[in-house]
């Protein structure tokens, strides 16, 4: 994960992390699962793009 730029990781943590925490606090499990899946998909795509740039 060291190939991810600091800005991309910050956006990832702020957007998906805060949305996921809020969904857990409200016990809205469907939304929590959605944000977790979107976050993992976004992280995977970012890692894949960074590998192609090398």
C-alpha positions in Angstrom: 0.0 0.0 0.0 3.0 2.3 0.0 2.4 3.2 -3.6 -0.8 5.1 -2.9 -0.3 8.8 -2.8 -1.1 10.7 0.5 -3.9 12.6 -1.1 -5.7 9.5 -2.4 -5.4 7.8 1.0 -6.7 10.9 2.8 -9.8 11.1 0.5 -10.4 7.4 1.0 -10.2 7.6 4.8 -12.4 10.8 5.0 -15.1 9.8 2.6 -15.5 6.1 3.2 -14.3 5.9 6.7 -16.6 8.6 8.1 -19.6 7.3 6.1 -18.9 3.7 7.4 -18.6 4.9 11.0 -21.9 6.8 10.7 -23.7 3.8 9.2 -22.4 1.6 12.1 -23.5 4.1 14.7 -27.0 4.2 13.2 -27.0 0.4 12.9 -27.9 0.7 9.3 -26.1 -2.6 8.2 -27.1 -2.4 4.5 -25.6 1.1 4.1 -22.5 0.0 6.1 -22.0 -3.0 3.8 -22.4 -0.8 0.8 -19.8 1.7 1.9 -17.4 -1.0 2.9 -17.8 -2.6 -0.5 -17.4 0.7 -2.3 -14.4 1.6 -0.2 -12.6 -1.7 -0.9 -13.4 -1.4 -4.6 -12.0 2.1 -4.7 -8.9 1.0 -2.9 -8.4 -2.0 -5.2 -8.9 0.2 -8.3 -6.4 2.7 -7.0 -3.8 0.0 -6.3 -4.3 -1.4 -9.8 -3.9 2.0 -11.5 -0.7 2.7 -9.5 0.8 -0.7 -10.6 0.1 0.1 -14.3 1.9 3.5 -14.0 5.2 1.8 -13.1 
